[in-house]
Amino acid sequence: MTVVTDKTEVATVEKGLSRRQWIAGLVQRRGSVVVLALIVLVSTFAFDSFATVDNARNIAMQSSFLAIVALGMTFVIISGGIDLSVGSVFALGGVLAALGIQWGSVAGILLPLVVCGGIGLLNGALVAYGRLAPFIVTLATLLGARGLLLAITDEGANTRLMPRDALLTQLGQGTFLGFGYPVWIVIVLFVLGVLVLQRTRFGHSVLAIGGSVEAARLMGLPVARRTMWLYTGSGLLAGLSGALAAAYSASGVTIVGVGFELDAIAAVVIGGTLLTGGAGTVGGTLAGVLLLMVIQNVINQIGTLSSHYQSVVSGAFLAIVVAIQAYLSRAHLGRERST
């Protein structure tokens, strides 16, 4: 084995390693943005109806509901956890919004937030203080939330409609500057998410917990309390998204949200967040959501392909991204050991 002893050579090697580390980190964090830009560019020239204002509005609106759920999932996965309940909680939020709106729009939005936030709080308490596996806990609440919404709707037989003139319905269907209110809500939430993750002690502690729970405890961080609030936030955002989706369709439909948790996880991971925790960005998640929705839109533009191909393409993207992440992690670990 060659030993580098000259200071100039050492500096050159360190510079080369740091450059490769920077490139690897950039690929991990911004790869989804590059792929998204390429697909948009190619689709613009391939389909006349793709690069239109109406299509942009449609993509943005369809992305908004998944984006809200994926935002909560981002923080959970960065912390090293997982939340499988968000699909059922999303559907439950829509049903509760349609149920609560009979007492007014305020009740229509508060009821799903309280109940869905409570489910998230239960998840967080069992994971943080009960020391139970997040996969098992959230799988249990996935089934429980789905059962609760079926009980409320008489096993899906009763679909409650929301008044078109209600404030909550207008929040889901109204527009500002040509784009729906849910799109603007997503923008506000993601700006807040970026600030929280990058500019606050809470965000830094989430990254530290995801990197190493034991190290975070030794640093004096309130690991259990932070974990509990992360799952509570995930439940709240899933309930909010469900309420907005119900307002958009003016009904509380029970069949929505099936597999929604997998779409959210896919968007987060494609956006560059490590499934093992400790690294990730809010902006990357938004790019991941848009990438999935653009792929679906392109498949619809083709016209001859079934919408099921969207799942095939999404799965392929997810497998490729996870493989790349694993490679970059091993390469980074190997460089650390060599130094």
Residue pairs with C-beta under 8 A, 6 or more apart in sequence:
4 10
4 13
17 335
17 339
20 335
21 332
21 335
24 328
24 331
24 332
25 328
27 324
27 328
28 272
28 274
28 279
28 324
28 325
28 328
29 272
29 281
29 284
30 272
30 284
31 272
31 321
31 324
32 270
32 271
32 272
32 284
32 287
32 288
32 291
32 321
33 284
33 287
35 291
35 317
36 287
36 290
36 291
36 294
39 291
39 294
39 295
39 298
40 294
43 50
43 51
43 294
43 298
43 301
44 50
44 51
46 301
47 298
47 301
49 55
49 301
50 297
50 298
50 301
53 178
55 297
57 178
57 179
57 180
58 297
59 290
59 293
59 294
59 297
60 179
60 180
60 183
61 179
61 180
61 182
61 183
61 248
62 293
62 296
63 186
63 289
63 290
63 293
64 180
64 182
64 183
64 185
64 186
64 244
65 90
65 182
65 241
65 242
65 244
65 245
65 248
66 241
66 260
66 263
66 264
66 267
66 289
66 292
66 293
67 186
67 190
67 267
67 285
67 286
67 289
68 182
68 185
68 186
68 189
68 237
68 238
68 240
68 241
68 244
69 86
69 90
69 237
69 238
69 241
69 260
69 261
69 264
70 263
70 264
70 267
70 268
70 285
70 286
70 288
70 289
71 189
71 190
71 193
71 237
71 282
71 285
72 83
72 86
72 233
72 234
72 235
72 236
72 237
72 238
73 83
73 86
73 234
73 261
73 264
73 265
73 267
73 268
73 285
74 193
74 268
74 271
74 273
74 280
74 282
74 285
75 193
75 197
75 206
75 230
75 233
75 234
76 82
76 83
76 134
76 230
76 231
76 234
77 210
77 265
77 268
77 269
77 273
77 274
77 275
77 277
77 280
78 197
78 206
78 207
78 210
78 273
78 274
78 277
78 278
78 279
78 280
79 206
79 209
79 210
79 226
79 227
79 230
79 277
80 209
80 210
80 213
80 276
80 277
80 278
81 127
81 134
81 227
81 230
81 231
81 277
82 134
82 135
82 138
82 265
83 120
83 123
83 134
83 138
83 231
83 234
83 235
83 261
84 135
84 138
84 139
84 142
84 261
85 119
85 120
85 123
85 138
85 139
85 141
85 142
85 145
85 235
85 238
85 261
86 234
86 235
86 238
86 260
86 261
86 264
87 142
87 257
87 258
87 259
87 260
87 261
87 262
87 264
88 141
88 142
88 143
88 144
88 145
88 146
88 149
88 257
88 261
89 116
89 119
89 120
89 141
89 145
89 235
89 238
89 239
89 242
89 257
90 238
90 239
90 241
90 242
90 245
90 256
90 257
90 260
91 145
91 146
91 149
91 242
91 253
91 254
91 255
91 256
91 257
91 258
91 260
92 112
92 115
92 116
92 119
92 145
92 146
92 148
92 149
92 239
92 242
93 112
93 113
93 115
93 116
93 238
93 239
93 240
93 241
93 242
93 243
93 246
94 112
94 242
94 243
94 245
94 246
94 252
94 253
94 256
94 257
95 149
95 152
95 153
95 160
95 242
95 246
95 252
95 253
95 254
96 111
96 112
96 115
96 116
96 152
96 239
96 242
96 243
96 252
97 108
97 109
97 111
97 112
97 162
97 168
97 242
97 243
97 246
97 247
97 252
98 108
98 159
98 160
98 161
98 162
98 246
98 251
98 252
99 111
99 152
99 160
99 252
100 107
100 108
100 109
100 110
100 111
100 112
101 107
101 108
101 162
101 163
101 166
101 168
101 169
102 160
105 166
105 167
105 168
105 169
105 171
108 162
108 166
108 168
108 243
108 247
109 168
109 240
109 243
112 239
112 240
112 242
112 243
113 236
113 239
113 240
113 243
115 239
116 235
116 236
116 238
116 239
116 240
116 242
117 232
117 235
117 236
117 239
118 235
119 141
119 144
119 145
119 235
120 231
120 232
120 233
120 234
120 235
120 236
120 238
121 228
121 231
121 232
121 235
122 141
123 134
123 137
123 138
123 141
123 231
123 232
123 234
123 235
124 227
124 228
124 229
124 230
124 231
124 232
125 228
126 132
126 137
127 133
127 134
127 137
127 227
127 228
127 231
128 223
128 224
128 225
128 227
128 228
128 231
129 224
129 228
130 137
138 231
142 261
149 254
150 156
150 254
153 159
153 160
153 252
153 254
156 254
156 255
159 251
159 252
159 253
159 254
160 251
160 252
161 250
161 251
162 168
162 169
162 246
162 247
162 250
162 251
162 252
163 169
163 250
164 173
164 250
168 243
168 247
169 247
169 250
170 247
171 181
171 182
171 244
171 247
172 180
172 181
172 182
172 244
172 245
172 246
172 247
172 248
172 249
172 250
173 180
173 247
173 248
173 250
174 180
174 181
175 181
176 184
180 248
182 244
182 248
185 244
186 286
189 237
190 282
190 283
190 286
193 282
194 281
194 282
194 283
196 202
196 203
197 203
197 206
197 207
197 281
197 282
202 226
205 216
205 221
205 222
205 226
206 226
206 230
207 278
207 279
208 215
208 216
208 219
208 221
209 216
209 221
209 223
209 226
209 227
209 277
210 274
210 276
210 277
210 278
210 279
210 280
211 277
211 278
211 279
212 278
213 223
216 223
217 223
242 256
242 257
245 256
246 252
246 253
263 292
263 314
266 288
266 292
266 314
266 315
266 317
266 318
267 285
267 288
267 289
267 291
267 292
268 280
268 285
268 288
269 275
269 288
269 318
269 321
269 322
269 325
270 288
270 291
270 292
270 317
270 318
270 321
271 280
271 281
271 283
271 284
271 285
271 286
271 287
271 288
271 289
272 279
272 280
272 281
272 284
272 288
272 321
273 279
273 280
273 281
273 284
273 285
274 280
274 325
274 329
275 322
275 325
276 329
291 317
292 310
292 314
292 317
295 310
295 313
295 314
295 317
296 307
296 310
299 305
299 307
299 309
299 310
299 313
300 307
